[in-house]
Amino acid sequence: MLKRWFSKKSNIFFALFLGFVIIQRLPMIKNNLSRQNELIKHRKVSVLNPEKYSTITFPPENSRAIAIFWATWCGPCKIEMERLKKSVESGAIPTDLIFAVNPYETNSEIKKFLAENRYPFTFIEAPELGQELGINVTPTTLFLDKGIITEMSSGMSIWGIWKAEFFL
């Protein structure tokens, strides 16, 4: 009897917790869905990679690309970036079509992180883009086709790397 009571009680707590999590994520999900098919304005951005400081146009005008919004303190971001790195190294994803944007930290913090952690994709300075798109969760990944957002998802994704490989 007592065991059944605890089981029912734990199911209620789990349902309440799940409901709370979903309610907390609704604004983010709504924002991500509302951005689909939105065109990102092309802009000149600085490349932050230590070996190739330069200026480029982002997003690429005539190709598909992936942009990941990340932060140095974000554990899930590091996991997602490691997964992307492995796909690039295996040849499943072209390195020049992945862009990383950190809209939260200073260039000195980002450059210090990049000096200690090597990733084979392009880190760009575009903090205003995070604000324009309402991004306040990391990691957030954009799938872009000629500058148009075809998909925007936030948080870790077990399917994300396969979608990225298929998309590019």
Secondary structure, DSSP 8 states (H G I E B T S, - for coil): -HHHHHHHHHHHHHHHHHHHHHHHHHHHHHHHHHTTT-B---EEEEE--TT--EEEEES-TTSEEEEEE--TT-HHHHHHHHHHHHHHHTTSS-GGGEEEE-SSS-HHHHHHHHHHS--SSEEEE-HHHHHHTT--SSSEEEEEETTEEEEEEES--SSHHHHHHHH-
